[in-house]
Structures are given as C-alpha cells and as structure tokens.
Amino acid sequence: MPTSVGYIGIDHHHRDPYFAIASALDIEIAAVCEPGREVDVANLAAMDDRPDEITTEGEDVATLVRDATVYEDPQRLVAEADIDVVWITYRNDETPEIVDAAVDHGVHVISEKPIGRTAADLEDVARKANDRGVTVSPSTFYRKNPITMELRERIQDGFFGDVWTVEGRFNASQLSYRNTDHYIYDRETSRGGALQWIGPHWVDMMPWVLDDPIASVNARFHDADSCDVDAGAVVQFETESGTLGTYHTGYYLSDRGKDTHLGIYGEKAQAQTGVHHDSLQHEPTVALELTSEHDDWSGAPRRTIEYEFTYDRFPQWGDYVQDYFEAYFDGVETGDVPATADDVVQLLRVLDAAYESAEQGGWADVA
C-alpha cells in the first residue's frame, strides 16, 4: 500500500518541485491544505512565475492531488485525514504548531527547512516527537549529495587527519529575480533572509560532513533594500573539535543559478569542490579535487574525481534530491532517515547564535 500523505502549503513556491518528487514515490496525497483558503485542486497550475530560480515548464500539478480532500485548517487535516505523513511547505512562524499537532496524532513529518524561526520554537516539539516515536525531518537534502557523502566518509576514515579549516560558499540569484512580497522575505514570518532560507542547507551540511558540530559563530549581515530581511551573510565558526570555518551566502548573482564552493584543509589532505550545480548551468560534471600526503598517493598526490550528476528523475535540482526523499519515506516508520528533529534543532541553534552575534557583536556560543 502506498504511504498516505497530507500536503500543507499549496501556495509555497517549492510545491511544484516537491510534487514532481512525490509523483515518483510510492505515496498518495490524500489531503491538501492552504491555511485559511479553500484550494481548488482541479485548477492548480504550475508556478512558472514563482520567486526563485527553478522552472516548472508547465507541469500538470493538478493530477497528483485530483482526488485529495481539501482542508482550510491544518490542525483539522492532521487530526481528521487518514494519513501517515504530513508534508509541509509553509511559514516558519506557524509550521512548529502544525508539527506539534502532527506529533500529537502520531503523524510523521517531512517539512521545508528550517521548520521554525528559532530553536526554541521547535525544541519541545522535537523532544515530544522523539518520546512518541514520530519521525520529524527537514528538507536538508545535501546529506544525499554524492560529493558530500564521499567527503564525510573520507573524514570519518581519517583521510584528512586533523581538519584545520573549512570554507563554504552558496550564493543564489538577486532579490530582483524574486517576488519579495512572498512571506519567506518577511522578518516577522521567517526571521531572516539568505541565511535563514538558502543558508540552512550548508549550515547543516558542513558540520555533517565534518562529523563535528558547530560550537560558536561570529556573523555579519548585509541587509536587503527591497525587503526587511538579510540579503546575505558571512559567518565565521568554530566546531567542537576546534576546526575553524567560514561561510558566505547571499542573494548576489546577476543571473539565475548558483555559485557554490566547499574547501576542506587538513593535516594530511585537502579538498576543493563546487559540491553541485543545477540543470540551469548545463555543466557536464562537478569536480572534487583532492590533494594528499599519504604514502600511497606519492605517485599522484593530486587527483580529481569528476561527478556526472543525473537529472532523469528530478530535473529541477538533480536526482540526489530525489534520493533524499526516497530515503525519508523508506525509513520514516523506523526513524532511519537522513536528518532528524534533533538535527534541525541543532541547525536552528546555529542560526540563533549567528543572529545573536550580529546583534551583540563578537562571537556567540551555540546553545
């Protein structure tokens, strides 16, 4: 039997790519909700003008939900619909309350990151979910990226030795390409901009690759002119084991697409990579450049692995994103999923510390 799913947040601009993912999974969307509005599922249309850099190419988004029951109240959906999982793409300020209701009714959750505005919004909910055996996961899908998985395994195997420093960069298209009237660009709703929206992917991914949580941060923000959230941020950080890092993120590009880089510098080896591209950039491969002082690398101490990403199952971002959601639905009943409620709470604690650092000046500890 397919997994029965309720989808909340029909007006969110990630709905279409997530519908594309859902259409290839063994799931049935049995209920839908846009809080406060009755959705006309028969006339849903692709969001070709939505506020980000992903195109839908006129997909028929109504087909997947044509038999779904429509709710206006997300609390009623999780209480009344006969569902196993609720899939949420909704506002940071109201999502934790929906997740809490789902946990109360034993409904598992997959939600757009970072699920809340602050760690305090989610800590009690996460504890309750863990106590009741309910799986709550964010959409931090870089944990299924082939390059990040390779780097994490090499770090765990000691390939780099002591990791001294790491640098990350993830920049996306300028706000002029985006509909800044959308609630994700509102401070009261979302808390922040680039760091709170595109930033969480790498704020989660870098310590996950290092297998070493971030312990303290020093952050500065570049405020946007067209809305009241940050257009970009630069974050220094230190991990629990003492690795120093930097992260640069923002809505800076004068073209659609992404500008990415990850560098790892250790005692025995170094790595540099773009981590990924997207289908808009039309690059055939993504390189992982490794330099090592290991004895068995002496004949060729610098090596490059070319990763040919596929877009057959999920053209918008790459098939590794599809892999993430497949892994979630495969492991949802047991909790064996790529990212957990505890992981997203830790992510929010790092974001909390970044905003605290910027407000007070200087370094801030991660709770």
N, C-alpha and C positions, 0 to 999 in steps of 0.2 A: 504494500500500500504506500502511495506517496505521502510525504510529510505534509500535513495541513498547515498552511501559513496564513497569518493575518498581516496585511501591509498597511502601515500608518505613515502618512506623509506623502500623499499623492502629488502635491504641488511642489515637491522638492526637485531641484534640477539634477539630482543623481538618480531619480526614479527610472529614467529610460535605460541607462546602462545596467542598473540592477534588474530591471525587467528582462533585459537581454540575458543576463546571467541566470535568472530564475527559469527562463524558458528552456534552458539546457540542463536543469536539475530535475531530480525526481521529487518534485514538490507540486502542490496545488495551492494557489492563492484563493482561499475560501472566503476571505473578508477583506475589505479595504476601508480606509478612513482618512479623510482630511478633516482634522478637528474643526468643528464649528460650521462645516459646509457639507451639503449632500452632493456626493460625487456622481456625475453622470458617466458611468463606466462605459456605456455603449458609444460615447462620443469622445473618449480620451484621444488626444492627438499627441504626436511626438513634439517634444520641446526643442524645436530647431533653433529658437532664439534664446535659449536659456543662458544664464550668466556664468558660463565657464567655457573652457576650450574644447569640449567634447562635442562632436556632432552625432546626430542620430540617423541621418539620411532617410528621414521619413518612415521609420519603422512603424508597424502596426502594433501600437502598445495596448490597444483595447482588447485584443484577442486573449491575452493571458488572464484577464480579470472579468471576462464577459459573464461568468456565472457566479461572481463573488457577491456576497451580501454586503450592502453598503451601510456604514455607521458614520454618524457625525461625532460621537463621543468615544474617544479611545479607551476610556475606562470600561464602557459597555462592551466594546469589542473583545477585550481580553477576558471579561467576565462571562460573556454570553456565547461567543463564537466557539465552535468546536475545533480548536486549533492546537497544534503542538508548539509552534514557534511564532513569535511576532517579529516582523522585520520593520525597523523604524528608520525613517529619514525625516527627522523633524527638528524643531528648535532645541538648542542646547538648554535653555532655561526651563522647558517643560518636559523634556524627554525623561529625566530621572523619575518623575512622578508616574509616568507611563510604565517604565521599567519596574518600579516598585509594585504597581498593580499586577503586572505580569507575574512577578515572583510570588505574590500572594495567591495567585491562581495556578501556580505550577506550570506556567508557560515560559519556555525558553526564549531567549532574546538574541537577535543579531541587530546591531544598531550602528548608524553612521557615527564615526568618531567625532569628538571625544566623549560623546554621550551626555556630558554635563558642562556647566560653566566652570566649576571648581571641584576639587576633590571632596570637599565637604558635602557637595550635592549628592555624591554617589557612595560614600564610604559605608553608611548604614545599609544601603540597598545591597551593596556587594557582600557585606557580611551576612545579610539575610539570605541572599541567593546561595552562598556557599553552605550555610547551615541547612538549607532545604534541598540542596542538590539540583538547583536550577542553573542552567548554563547561560551566562551573560557574556557576550563578546562584542568588541568594537570592530570596525572595518579597517584594521591596520594590516593591510594585505601585503606590505613589503616583507612580511615574515615568510611569504611563499615565493619571493623573488629568487630565481636560481643563483644569482651572484651573492646576495646577502646570506643565503643558506650555505654556500661554499665558504664564505669568509668566516661565518660563525663556527663552522666545523673546523676550519684551519686554526682559529684562535683556541678552541677547546682542545685541539690536538697539540698545542704548543708551538705551532709553526712560526709565529711571530715572536716567541719569547715574551718578555715583558713588553706590553704595549705602552709606549711613551705618550703618544698623542694621536688624535684623530681629528679630521676636518670634514665637515659636511656642507653641502650647498644644494638648495632646492628652490629655484625661482620659477615663477609662472607669469602668465600674461598680465599686463597692466589692468588696473581697475577700469580704464576706459573701454575695455573689451567686455565688461561685466555689468550686470544690472545691479547697481549698488543700492537700489530700493529693496532688494531681497533681504530677508531678515538675517541672513548669515553675515551681513555687513553692518549690523546694528549692535552697538556695545551692550545695551541692556539685555538683549536677547542672547548674544553669542559670547560676550565678554571681550573678545579680541578679533583681529582680522587674520593676517597672514600666518602668525604663529599659532593661532587657535584653529585655523582651518586647514591650510596646506602643511603647516609646520608639524602637526602631531605625527604624521607619517614617519618623519625622520627622528623626531624626539623619542619615538618608540623604537624605531629600527636601530639606531646607533648603539644604545646600551644593550639591546638584544643581541646584536652581532658581537659586541664585546663580551657578552655574558657578565655584565658588570654595571649595576645600577648607578645612575647619576646621583651624586650626593650634594652638590652645591652648584649654583649658577650665578652669573653676572650678565645681565641683559640690558640692552638699549633698543629703543623702538624708533622707527620712522613713521610718523603719523600720516594718515591719508588726508588729502584735501577734499575729496568728494564724499566722504562719509566719516563717521566718528570712531573708526577702528584703526589699528595699525596697518600700514601698507607694507611694512617689513620689519625685520628684527635681526640683530646679531647677538648671539648667545655664546658666552664662554661657559664651560662647565668642567667639573672635576668628578670623576667616578669614585666609587667607594675604595677601589684599589689604588687610586692616585693617578690614573690616566687623565691627561688634560685634553680638552676638546674645544672646538668652535663650530658653530652652526649659523649659516647665513641663509635667510629665507625672505621672500617678498614677492609682491606683485610688481615686477620691474620690467618684464620683457616687452619690447615693442613689436612683438609678433606672437601668434598663438603657438603653444608648445611648452616645453620645459627646459630648464638649464640646471643640470644636476652634476654633482661630483662627490665622491667619497674617497678620502685618503686615510690610510692607516699606517703608522710609523712605529715599528717595534725594534726591540733589541736585535733580533735575528732576521727580520724580513720587513718589507714594506709592500703596500698595495695601493693602486690608484684605479678608479673606475668611475664611469658615469652611472652605474647601477642599472639604469634602464633608459629607454626612450619611449616615445609613444608613436602610434601609427602616423601621426601628422608629420613626423620628422623624416620618415622614409629612409632611415639608415638600415643597412642590411644586418649589422651586428653591433653588439655592445662589448667593448674590450675590458678585460680585467688584467692589468699589468702587475706582475709580481716580481720583486727583486729579493733574493735570499742569499744569506751567507752560509747556508747549510752545506756540509761537505759533499753531499750527493748532488748539489746544484753547481759545483765548481766549474763544470764544463759549459754550463749555460746559466749563469746567475740571474739573468733577466729573461722572463718568459711572459708571453701574452696568450691569454685564452680568449677566443672570440665566441661570444654567446649569440646565437641566432634565435632571437625571440620569435615566438609564433603568435599569430593573431587570428587563428582559424575559429576558435570557439568564442573569443571575445575581442573583436576588432578595436574597440574603443581604447583599451589600456594595455592589452596583452593577456595571453592565456594564463599567466601566473596569477592574475586576479581571479579568474575563474577557479583555479586550483584552490585558492584560499577559501572561497565559499563552498566548494565541494568538500574540503576538509572539515569545515564547520558542520555542515549537515551530516557528514559521515560520523562525526564524533559528538554531536550535540547531546545525545542521550547519556553518554558516559562522562561528558565534560572534557574529553580528549580533543581539544580544539586548539588552533594556532595561538589565540590570545584569549585571556580570561578577564573576568571582572576585576581581579586583583591587578592585572596588567594595566587596565585602563585607569584605575585609581592611581597607580604609580605614575602613569603618564600625566594625569591632571595635577599631581603633586609637583611635578617638574614645571609645568606651566604656571602653577600658583607661585612657585619660587621665582620664576622669570618676571612675572608682573610685580611681585614684591620687590625684587631687585631694582627694577626700573623706577619704581615709585620712591623707594627709600635711598637709592644709590648704593653701590657696592655689592658685595656678594650676599646671597641669601641661601640658607640651607634648605634642602628638600626634606619635607616632613617625613 
